[in-house]
Amino acid sequence: MGDAPVIPFLAGVVVALLVVGARWIVRRDQQSRRVERATDPYIEGLKLLVDGKKPEAFARLQQAIMAGGAPADAFVRIGRMLRENGDASKALQVHKSLTVKADLTREEKVAVYANVAEDYAALGHPERALETVEVATRRTGLRDAELSAIAARACHALGRTEEAYEHMKELKKAGGTTDREIALYLVTVAEKESDKGRARDAKKTLARALRHDPECAPALVAMARLEEQADDADDAIRLWRQAAQLSADLAPVALRSLERALYQRGTFNEIESVYRDVLETRPNDENAALGLASFYRKQGRMDDAMHLLEEYRGTNPATVAGTVLLSSLYAARGDTDELESFLDRSDRMLARDERYRCGSCGYEASEMRWHCPRCNRFDTFARTPR
Protein backbone atom coordinates (compact mmCIF):
# COMPACT_ATOMS: atom_id res chain seq x y z
CA MET A 1 0.00 0.00 0.00
CA GLY A 2 2.95 2.34 0.72
CA ASP A 3 3.98 2.24 -2.97
CA ALA A 4 0.59 3.41 -4.32
CA PRO A 5 1.39 7.20 -4.44
CA VAL A 6 4.71 6.51 -6.25
CA ILE A 7 3.09 4.88 -9.27
CA PRO A 8 1.13 7.97 -10.43
CA PHE A 9 4.25 10.08 -9.92
CA LEU A 10 6.38 7.80 -12.11
CA ALA A 11 3.68 7.68 -14.72
CA GLY A 12 3.64 11.49 -14.80
CA VAL A 13 7.42 11.59 -15.24
CA VAL A 14 7.25 9.12 -18.12
CA VAL A 15 4.54 11.15 -19.86
CA ALA A 16 6.54 14.34 -19.43
CA LEU A 17 9.63 12.71 -20.89
CA LEU A 18 7.63 11.41 -23.83
CA VAL A 19 6.27 14.89 -24.51
CA VAL A 20 9.73 16.47 -24.32
CA GLY A 21 11.17 13.72 -26.51
CA ALA A 22 8.42 14.16 -29.08
CA ARG A 23 9.02 17.90 -29.25
CA TRP A 24 12.79 17.34 -29.66
CA ILE A 25 12.20 14.88 -32.48
CA VAL A 26 9.85 17.29 -34.24
CA ARG A 27 12.37 20.15 -33.95
CA ARG A 28 15.19 17.91 -35.15
CA ASP A 29 13.16 16.80 -38.17
CA GLN A 30 12.30 20.40 -38.98
CA GLN A 31 15.96 21.42 -38.76
CA SER A 32 16.96 18.40 -40.84
CA ARG A 33 14.41 19.32 -43.49
CA ARG A 34 15.67 22.92 -43.51
CA VAL A 35 19.29 21.74 -43.93
CA GLU A 36 18.19 19.25 -46.58
CA ARG A 37 16.33 21.95 -48.47
CA ALA A 38 19.40 24.23 -48.25
CA THR A 39 21.85 21.60 -49.42
CA ASP A 40 19.68 19.89 -52.04
CA PRO A 41 20.55 22.47 -54.74
CA TYR A 42 24.24 22.00 -53.87
CA ILE A 43 24.00 18.23 -54.29
CA GLU A 44 22.04 18.66 -57.51
CA GLY A 45 24.67 21.11 -58.71
CA LEU A 46 27.43 18.57 -58.12
CA LYS A 47 25.48 15.91 -60.00
CA LEU A 48 24.95 18.29 -62.92
CA LEU A 49 28.67 19.08 -62.95
CA VAL A 50 29.47 15.37 -63.15
CA ASP A 51 27.05 15.12 -66.09
CA GLY A 52 28.84 18.00 -67.82
CA LYS A 53 25.85 20.36 -67.61
CA LYS A 54 27.72 23.45 -66.46
CA PRO A 55 25.04 26.14 -66.98
CA GLU A 56 22.45 24.14 -65.00
CA ALA A 57 25.06 23.32 -62.32
CA PHE A 58 25.94 27.01 -62.02
CA ALA A 59 22.28 27.89 -61.43
CA ARG A 60 21.87 25.19 -58.75
CA LEU A 61 25.04 26.23 -56.93
CA GLN A 62 23.85 29.84 -56.96
CA GLN A 63 20.53 28.67 -55.52
CA ALA A 64 22.34 26.79 -52.74
CA ILE A 65 24.35 29.89 -51.84
CA MET A 66 21.28 32.15 -51.84
CA ALA A 67 19.43 29.72 -49.57
CA GLY A 68 22.23 29.96 -47.00
CA GLY A 69 24.13 27.19 -45.32
CA ALA A 70 25.94 26.12 -48.50
CA PRO A 71 29.48 24.82 -47.90
CA ALA A 72 32.58 26.73 -48.96
CA ASP A 73 32.99 24.27 -51.82
CA ALA A 74 29.90 25.76 -53.51
CA PHE A 75 31.52 29.21 -53.54
CA VAL A 76 34.80 27.76 -54.81
CA ARG A 77 33.04 25.99 -57.67
CA ILE A 78 30.98 29.06 -58.58
CA GLY A 79 34.14 31.16 -58.74
CA ARG A 80 35.96 28.57 -60.80
CA MET A 81 33.12 28.45 -63.32
CA LEU A 82 33.14 32.25 -63.55
CA ARG A 83 36.87 32.14 -64.33
CA GLU A 84 36.41 29.43 -66.93
CA ASN A 85 33.70 31.57 -68.56
CA GLY A 86 36.14 34.47 -68.87
CA ASP A 87 35.13 36.50 -65.81
CA ALA A 88 38.28 36.07 -63.70
CA SER A 89 37.73 39.42 -61.97
CA LYS A 90 34.39 38.35 -60.51
CA ALA A 91 35.82 34.92 -59.70
CA LEU A 92 38.56 36.62 -57.70
CA GLN A 93 35.96 38.54 -55.68
CA VAL A 94 34.12 35.31 -54.85
CA HIS A 95 37.25 33.42 -53.87
CA LYS A 96 38.81 36.26 -51.86
CA SER A 97 35.58 36.58 -49.83
CA LEU A 98 36.30 33.08 -48.50
CA THR A 99 39.82 33.84 -47.25
CA VAL A 100 38.43 35.63 -44.17
CA LYS A 101 36.26 32.69 -43.07
CA ALA A 102 37.58 31.28 -39.79
CA ASP A 103 35.84 27.89 -39.95
CA LEU A 104 37.53 26.52 -43.07
CA THR A 105 39.38 23.22 -42.86
CA ARG A 106 43.00 23.12 -44.03
CA GLU A 107 41.92 21.39 -47.24
CA GLU A 108 39.29 24.06 -47.88
CA LYS A 109 41.89 26.78 -47.30
CA VAL A 110 44.16 25.16 -49.88
CA ALA A 111 41.31 25.04 -52.41
CA VAL A 112 40.40 28.68 -51.76
CA TYR A 113 43.96 30.00 -52.04
CA ALA A 114 44.66 27.85 -55.10
CA ASN A 115 41.70 29.38 -56.87
CA VAL A 116 42.64 32.92 -55.82
CA ALA A 117 46.07 32.25 -57.36
CA GLU A 118 44.51 30.86 -60.54
CA ASP A 119 42.30 33.95 -60.76
CA TYR A 120 45.34 36.23 -60.53
CA ALA A 121 47.13 34.17 -63.19
CA ALA A 122 44.10 34.41 -65.49
CA LEU A 123 44.09 38.18 -64.98
CA GLY A 124 47.74 38.36 -66.06
CA HIS A 125 49.26 38.86 -62.62
CA PRO A 126 51.63 35.89 -62.10
CA GLU A 127 53.49 37.72 -59.34
CA ARG A 128 50.26 38.00 -57.30
CA ALA A 129 49.55 34.33 -58.02
CA LEU A 130 52.96 33.38 -56.64
CA GLU A 131 52.48 35.56 -53.55
CA THR A 132 49.12 33.86 -52.91
CA VAL A 133 50.72 30.42 -53.07
CA GLU A 134 53.42 31.50 -50.59
CA VAL A 135 50.78 32.86 -48.18
CA ALA A 136 48.77 29.63 -48.47
CA THR A 137 51.85 27.50 -47.75
CA ARG A 138 52.65 29.54 -44.63
CA ARG A 139 49.10 29.55 -43.29
CA THR A 140 48.29 25.90 -43.93
CA GLY A 141 51.71 24.36 -43.45
CA LEU A 142 50.93 22.07 -46.38
CA ARG A 143 53.10 21.22 -49.38
CA ASP A 144 50.17 20.80 -51.73
CA ALA A 145 50.54 19.51 -55.29
CA GLU A 146 48.03 21.96 -56.75
CA LEU A 147 49.79 24.92 -55.14
CA SER A 148 53.18 23.71 -56.39
CA ALA A 149 51.80 23.42 -59.94
CA ILE A 150 50.44 26.97 -59.83
CA ALA A 151 53.73 28.28 -58.42
CA ALA A 152 55.68 26.54 -61.19
CA ARG A 153 53.53 28.12 -63.91
CA ALA A 154 53.73 31.54 -62.26
CA CYS A 155 57.53 31.37 -61.95
CA HIS A 156 57.80 30.34 -65.59
CA ALA A 157 55.61 33.27 -66.66
CA LEU A 158 57.90 35.58 -64.66
CA GLY A 159 61.02 34.13 -66.31
CA ARG A 160 62.20 32.56 -63.06
CA THR A 161 62.81 29.18 -64.65
CA GLU A 162 65.11 27.78 -61.97
CA GLU A 163 62.44 28.41 -59.32
CA ALA A 164 59.84 26.88 -61.63
CA TYR A 165 62.05 23.78 -61.90
CA GLU A 166 62.34 23.54 -58.10
CA HIS A 167 58.54 23.78 -57.76
CA MET A 168 58.15 21.02 -60.34
CA LYS A 169 60.45 18.79 -58.30
CA GLU A 170 58.27 19.49 -55.26
CA LEU A 171 55.26 18.66 -57.39
CA LYS A 172 56.82 15.35 -58.36
CA LYS A 173 57.35 14.46 -54.68
CA ALA A 174 53.65 15.07 -54.11
CA GLY A 175 52.76 12.80 -57.04
CA GLY A 176 51.52 15.67 -59.19
CA THR A 177 53.92 15.28 -62.12
CA THR A 178 56.48 12.93 -63.64
CA ASP A 179 60.10 12.98 -64.71
CA ARG A 180 58.88 13.04 -68.29
CA GLU A 181 56.96 16.28 -67.79
CA ILE A 182 59.88 17.86 -65.96
CA ALA A 183 62.15 16.92 -68.87
CA LEU A 184 59.71 18.44 -71.37
CA TYR A 185 59.62 21.65 -69.37
CA LEU A 186 63.40 21.82 -69.36
CA VAL A 187 63.40 21.41 -73.15
CA THR A 188 61.28 24.55 -73.38
CA VAL A 189 63.74 26.40 -71.13
CA ALA A 190 66.68 25.19 -73.24
CA GLU A 191 65.02 26.34 -76.46
CA LYS A 192 64.71 29.86 -75.05
CA GLU A 193 68.33 29.79 -73.91
CA SER A 194 69.40 28.67 -77.38
CA ASP A 195 67.35 31.43 -79.04
CA LYS A 196 69.24 33.94 -76.89
CA GLY A 197 72.58 32.54 -78.07
CA ARG A 198 73.34 30.81 -74.77
CA ALA A 199 74.24 27.44 -76.28
CA ARG A 200 76.31 26.30 -73.29
CA ASP A 201 73.44 26.94 -70.87
CA ALA A 202 71.03 25.21 -73.24
CA LYS A 203 73.23 22.11 -73.34
CA LYS A 204 73.38 21.98 -69.55
CA THR A 205 69.62 22.30 -69.32
CA LEU A 206 69.08 19.56 -71.91
CA ALA A 207 71.55 17.29 -70.10
CA ARG A 208 69.46 17.82 -66.97
CA ALA A 209 66.31 16.99 -68.94
CA LEU A 210 67.82 13.73 -70.17
CA ARG A 211 68.76 12.77 -66.61
CA HIS A 212 65.08 13.02 -65.76
CA ASP A 213 64.04 11.12 -68.90
CA PRO A 214 66.78 9.51 -71.04
CA GLU A 215 64.19 8.79 -73.78
CA CYS A 216 62.88 12.35 -74.06
CA ALA A 217 62.81 12.71 -77.86
CA PRO A 218 62.35 16.51 -77.87
CA ALA A 219 65.48 16.84 -75.71
CA LEU A 220 67.41 14.55 -78.06
CA VAL A 221 66.39 16.59 -81.12
CA ALA A 222 67.24 19.89 -79.42
CA MET A 223 70.62 18.55 -78.25
CA ALA A 224 71.35 17.23 -81.77
CA ARG A 225 70.80 20.70 -83.23
CA LEU A 226 73.24 22.19 -80.73
CA GLU A 227 75.82 19.49 -81.51
CA GLU A 228 75.42 20.19 -85.23
CA GLN A 229 75.95 23.91 -84.61
CA ALA A 230 79.11 23.00 -82.70
CA ASP A 231 80.32 20.97 -85.72
CA ASP A 232 79.99 17.69 -83.86
CA ALA A 233 78.21 15.78 -86.65
CA ASP A 234 78.77 12.34 -85.13
CA ASP A 235 76.94 13.17 -81.89
CA ALA A 236 74.20 15.00 -83.78
CA ILE A 237 73.60 11.98 -86.03
CA ARG A 238 73.56 9.62 -83.04
CA LEU A 239 70.98 11.76 -81.24
CA TRP A 240 68.76 12.19 -84.29
CA ARG A 241 68.78 8.43 -84.91
CA GLN A 242 67.73 7.81 -81.33
CA ALA A 243 64.95 10.41 -81.56
CA ALA A 244 63.64 8.99 -84.84
CA GLN A 245 63.29 5.55 -83.28
CA LEU A 246 61.65 6.83 -80.10
CA SER A 247 59.05 9.25 -81.45
CA ALA A 248 56.71 8.92 -84.41
CA ASP A 249 55.83 12.61 -84.12
CA LEU A 250 59.43 13.82 -84.18
CA ALA A 251 60.65 11.23 -86.71
CA PRO A 252 59.98 13.53 -89.72
CA VAL A 253 62.18 16.29 -88.24
CA ALA A 254 64.88 13.86 -87.14
CA LEU A 255 64.94 11.98 -90.46
CA ARG A 256 65.17 15.17 -92.55
CA SER A 257 68.03 16.35 -90.35
CA LEU A 258 69.75 12.99 -90.67
CA GLU A 259 69.49 13.03 -94.47
CA ARG A 260 71.08 16.48 -94.58
CA ALA A 261 73.85 15.61 -92.09
CA LEU A 262 74.72 12.31 -93.78
CA TYR A 263 74.76 13.94 -97.21
CA GLN A 264 77.08 16.70 -95.99
CA ARG A 265 79.36 14.11 -94.42
CA GLY A 266 79.42 12.09 -97.63
CA THR A 267 77.83 8.99 -96.06
CA PHE A 268 74.28 9.36 -97.34
CA ASN A 269 73.99 5.58 -97.93
CA GLU A 270 73.82 5.15 -94.15
CA ILE A 271 70.28 6.53 -94.29
CA GLU A 272 69.07 3.09 -95.42
CA SER A 273 69.96 1.54 -92.07
CA VAL A 274 68.36 4.52 -90.29
CA TYR A 275 65.06 4.00 -92.08
CA ARG A 276 65.20 0.26 -91.49
CA ASP A 277 65.80 0.75 -87.76
CA VAL A 278 62.74 2.98 -87.57
CA LEU A 279 60.58 0.54 -89.53
CA GLU A 280 61.72 -2.31 -87.30
CA THR A 281 60.51 -0.31 -84.31
CA ARG A 282 57.37 1.06 -86.02
CA PRO A 283 56.45 -0.97 -89.14
CA ASN A 284 53.60 1.43 -89.99
CA ASP A 285 55.68 4.62 -89.90
CA GLU A 286 54.75 6.34 -93.16
CA ASN A 287 57.64 8.81 -93.14
CA ALA A 288 60.21 6.05 -92.87
CA ALA A 289 58.54 3.89 -95.51
CA LEU A 290 58.32 6.73 -98.03
CA GLY A 291 61.82 7.93 -97.20
CA LEU A 292 63.34 4.50 -97.76
CA ALA A 293 61.39 3.99 -100.99
CA SER A 294 62.61 7.38 -102.27
CA PHE A 295 66.17 6.43 -101.33
CA TYR A 296 65.87 3.21 -103.33
CA ARG A 297 64.50 5.16 -106.30
CA LYS A 298 67.43 7.59 -106.24
CA GLN A 299 69.80 4.61 -106.26
CA GLY A 300 67.97 3.09 -109.22
CA ARG A 301 66.69 0.17 -107.13
CA MET A 302 63.16 0.43 -108.50
CA ASP A 303 62.19 -3.17 -107.70
CA ASP A 304 63.21 -2.74 -104.05
CA ALA A 305 61.25 0.50 -103.82
CA MET A 306 58.12 -1.02 -105.34
CA HIS A 307 58.32 -4.15 -103.21
CA LEU A 308 58.65 -2.04 -100.06
CA LEU A 309 55.65 0.13 -100.98
CA GLU A 310 53.54 -2.88 -101.92
CA GLU A 311 54.20 -4.39 -98.49
CA TYR A 312 53.48 -1.08 -96.78
CA ARG A 313 50.21 -0.58 -98.65
CA GLY A 314 49.21 -4.12 -97.73
CA THR A 315 49.05 -3.16 -94.06
CA ASN A 316 48.17 0.51 -94.66
CA PRO A 317 45.74 0.54 -97.61
CA ALA A 318 44.49 4.06 -96.79
CA THR A 319 47.89 5.69 -97.37
CA VAL A 320 47.46 8.35 -100.04
CA ALA A 321 51.13 9.27 -100.18
CA GLY A 322 52.20 5.62 -100.49
CA THR A 323 49.72 5.05 -103.31
CA VAL A 324 50.82 8.13 -105.24
CA LEU A 325 54.50 7.24 -104.92
CA LEU A 326 53.94 3.65 -105.93
CA SER A 327 51.90 4.76 -108.96
CA SER A 328 54.73 7.09 -109.92
CA LEU A 329 57.24 4.26 -109.67
CA TYR A 330 55.15 2.02 -111.86
CA ALA A 331 54.87 4.81 -114.41
CA ALA A 332 58.61 5.46 -114.24
CA ARG A 333 59.36 1.94 -115.37
CA GLY A 334 58.95 3.29 -118.91
CA ASP A 335 62.14 5.35 -118.44
CA THR A 336 60.93 8.24 -120.61
CA ASP A 337 61.67 11.89 -119.91
CA GLU A 338 57.99 12.57 -119.43
CA LEU A 339 57.59 9.88 -116.80
CA GLU A 340 60.71 11.05 -114.95
CA SER A 341 59.26 14.56 -114.92
CA PHE A 342 56.03 13.19 -113.44
CA LEU A 343 58.02 11.38 -110.79
CA ASP A 344 59.84 14.56 -109.79
CA ARG A 345 56.51 16.42 -109.58
CA SER A 346 55.10 13.69 -107.35
CA ASP A 347 58.12 13.98 -105.04
CA ARG A 348 57.37 17.68 -104.61
CA MET A 349 53.69 16.94 -104.07
CA LEU A 350 54.52 14.51 -101.28
CA ALA A 351 56.40 17.15 -99.29
CA ARG A 352 54.06 18.00 -96.42
CA ASP A 353 53.90 21.16 -94.40
CA GLU A 354 52.66 19.74 -91.11
CA ARG A 355 51.24 21.91 -88.35
CA TYR A 356 50.53 21.15 -84.70
CA ARG A 357 48.05 22.93 -82.43
CA CYS A 358 47.71 23.11 -78.63
CA GLY A 359 44.30 21.80 -77.66
CA SER A 360 44.26 24.02 -74.58
CA CYS A 361 44.99 27.52 -75.97
CA GLY A 362 45.22 27.04 -79.75
CA TYR A 363 48.94 27.90 -80.06
CA GLU A 364 50.31 26.60 -83.40
CA ALA A 365 53.76 25.20 -84.12
CA SER A 366 55.48 23.76 -87.18
CA GLU A 367 56.94 20.89 -85.13
CA MET A 368 55.46 18.60 -82.51
CA ARG A 369 55.79 20.01 -78.99
CA TRP A 370 55.05 18.53 -75.58
CA HIS A 371 55.00 21.71 -73.54
CA CYS A 372 53.01 24.73 -74.67
CA PRO A 373 55.03 27.97 -74.32
CA ARG A 374 51.84 30.02 -74.19
CA CYS A 375 49.64 28.27 -71.60
CA ASN A 376 52.35 26.11 -69.94
CA ARG A 377 50.30 22.92 -70.31
CA PHE A 378 51.71 19.49 -71.15
CA ASP A 379 50.75 16.91 -73.79
CA THR A 380 48.16 19.16 -75.44
CA PHE A 381 49.53 19.27 -79.01
CA ALA A 382 48.08 17.32 -81.91
CA ARG A 383 48.68 17.30 -85.65
CA THR A 384 46.24 19.50 -87.54
CA PRO A 385 44.95 18.58 -91.00
CA ARG A 386 46.32 20.70 -93.86
Phi, psi and omega in degrees: 000330183292342182271354187301316181292339183287327185298312177298325180297313179296321179299319178297321178298315181299316180298317180298318178297321179296320179296312179299317180298319180297317179297320179297318180296318180297314180297319179298317179296321179295317178296318180299318180294323179295316178297318181298318179295324181289325185266345179306312179300326178296313179296318178297321179299318178296318179297319179294324176297317178299324180279359178079015181262077188295316180300317179293321178297319179301316180296319181293319180294322174299318180298319180296320180292317181296327181287342181086153178083001179289143181290165180301329181303325180297318178295318180300315182293320178300313180298318180298319179293324176298316180297315181296333179272007175095005180250067183293331181295314179290324177300319179298320178299316180297312185290321180293332179295339181275341186292342181267356180290132185270345187260017180283143172285168180298321180294321178294322177298318179300314181298318181295309182294324178299319180286326173300316180297317178297322178298314179299318179298317179295331179275001179083029179237070182299329180294323177290325177299316180294318177300320180296318178297318180296320177296316181299318181296319179293317187283331181262336183072014183256142170261084188270141182296318181297318179294320178297321180295318179295317180298320180297315180294321180294316179298320179297316180298330180273359180081011181264070190293326180294320176294321178300318178299317179296319178295324179293326176293322174297319179297322178295320178299327181275002179081017184265355177204180183231167176299326180298314181293323176297317179298318180295322177297316181296330175298317178299317178298316181296322179298320178293321178296320179294319179299331180272006179082013182261068185298320181297315178297320180298319179297318179297319180294320179292324176298321177295319178299317182288339173289325176289321182213096182298343180253028178282099184300318178300323178293322179295317180295315180297318179294322179299319179298319179293322178294322178295318178297330179272011179064027175256078186295323183299312179294322179299315180297316179301316182290320178294321178299316180297318180295320181298324179285329186278326190231119176293326182288325181265355180303317180302316179295313183295319182291320177298319179294321179295317179301316181295314183294319180292323178295315180295329180277350180082019180234043185300332181299340178294344182296335179299314181292330177297309180299320182293322177299318180295315181293331175292323178283317181228089184302336183262014180288111185293319181300317180291320180296314179292321180297317180291320178297319178295323177298315179299318181299316181295333178274355182084012181267067187296320181297318178298317181297315182292320179297317179299314182291326176297316178296318181295317179293335178297324179260348179226067186297341183273002183289114179287314182298317179297321180293316180297315181295319180295319178299319179296321180293319177298317180296324183290346179299343178285343177059032175263160180299323182294318181291324177296321178297320178297321180296319178295321179296322180292326176299317179293324181293329183282347177292123186248134175264092185274145178233152180230141184231139176285125180287349181270313184238353177089002179301134182253146179219155180274347178232157179296133178233156178246349177227124183279121180289344181272307185256358177063029177261160182250150173054043182249356185272144176215152179292137179254142179293141179251000000 
